[in-house]
Amino acid sequence: MKTMPYPVRLPSHLLELADIRAASEQVDRSTALRQLLYAGAVAYVLDLVHAGRISLSKAGELLNCGTLDVLQKARERGMALGATAAQYTNAKRRLRPKRPAPGA
């Protein structure tokens, strides 16, 4: 994964949160900030998928993972993505080929 430096101003309370995470996870502040940023990105991307604004494949691309990983992240958060059972059944019924009438 390619990384790029990006200057950003952060409120002191977020830096304090990053310091708490850094101490807890035994990582440096920059790593803790990236972890917190990624956690927020995952939540935001899952919300976008849930709202139907982006596809599972786009979500995987944005999070640098596969679509099954996106579904797993959603399940871990108690979020259901994709079609409901009723939608699946309805789509399956509509796609079923129509049989010609007898004698036709």
C-alpha positions in Angstrom: 0.0 0.0 0.0 1.4 3.4 -1.0 1.5 6.0 1.7 1.8 9.7 1.3 2.7 12.4 3.9 -0.1 14.9 4.5 0.0 17.8 6.9 -3.0 18.2 9.1 -3.9 20.2 12.1 -5.6 18.2 14.9 -7.3 19.3 18.0 -5.3 18.6 21.2 -8.0 16.2 22.5 -7.6 13.9 19.4 -3.8 13.9 20.0 -4.4 13.0 23.6 -6.7 10.1 22.4 -3.9 9.0 20.0 -1.4 9.1 22.9 -3.7 6.9 25.0 -4.0 4.4 22.2 -0.3 4.5 21.5 0.4 3.6 25.1 -2.3 0.9 25.2 -1.2 -0.7 21.9 2.5 0.0 22.4 2.9 1.9 19.2 4.0 5.4 18.3 1.6 8.3 18.0 1.7 8.3 14.2 0.7 4.6 14.1 -2.1 5.3 16.6 -3.4 8.1 14.5 -3.4 5.9 11.4 -5.3 3.2 13.3 -7.9 5.7 14.5 -8.2 7.2 11.0 -8.7 3.7 9.5 -11.3 2.8 12.1 -13.3 5.9 11.2 -12.8 5.2 7.5 -14.2 1.6 7.9 -17.2 3.0 9.7 -17.8 5.6 7.1 -17.4 3.2 4.1 -19.8 0.7 5.7 -22.4 3.4 6.2 -22.0 4.4 2.5 -22.5 0.8 1.4 -25.5 0.4 3.7 -27.0 3.5 2.3 -26.5 2.2 -1.2 -24.2 5.0 -2.2 -21.2 2.8 -3.1 -20.9 -0.9 -4.0 -19.2 -3.6 -2.1 -16.4 -3.7 -4.6 -15.8 0.0 -4.3 -15.8 -0.4 -0.5 -13.2 -3.1 -0.8 -11.1 -0.8 -3.1 -11.3 2.1 -0.6 -10.4 -0.1 2.4 -7.8 -2.0 0.4 -9.4 -5.4 1.1 -11.8 -7.9 -0.7 -15.5 -7.8 -0.7 -15.7 -10.7 1.7 -13.6 -8.7 4.1 -16.0 -5.8 3.9 -18.9 -8.1 4.7 -17.0 -9.5 7.6 -16.2 -6.0 8.9 -19.9 -5.2 8.7 -20.9 -8.4 10.5 -18.4 -7.6 13.3 -20.3 -4.3 13.8 -23.8 -6.0 13.6 -24.5 -4.4 10.3 -26.3 -6.4 7.5 -25.2 -5.5 4.0 -26.6 -6.8 0.8 -30.1 -8.0 -0.1 -32.6 -9.1 2.5 -34.0 -12.6 2.4 -37.3 -11.2 0.9 -35.4 -9.2 -1.7 -33.4 -12.3 -2.7 -36.5 -14.4 -2.9 -38.3 -11.8 -5.0 -35.3 -11.5 -7.4 -35.1 -15.2 -7.7 -38.8 -15.5 -8.5 -38.5 -12.8 -11.2 -35.5 -14.4 -12.8 -37.1 -17.8 -13.0 -37.8 -18.6 -16.7 -41.5 -18.6 -17.6 -42.7 -22.0 -18.8 -44.9 -22.0 -22.0 -48.5 -22.8 -21.5 -49.4 -26.5 -22.3 -50.3 -26.8 -26.0 -48.8 -23.5 -27.0 
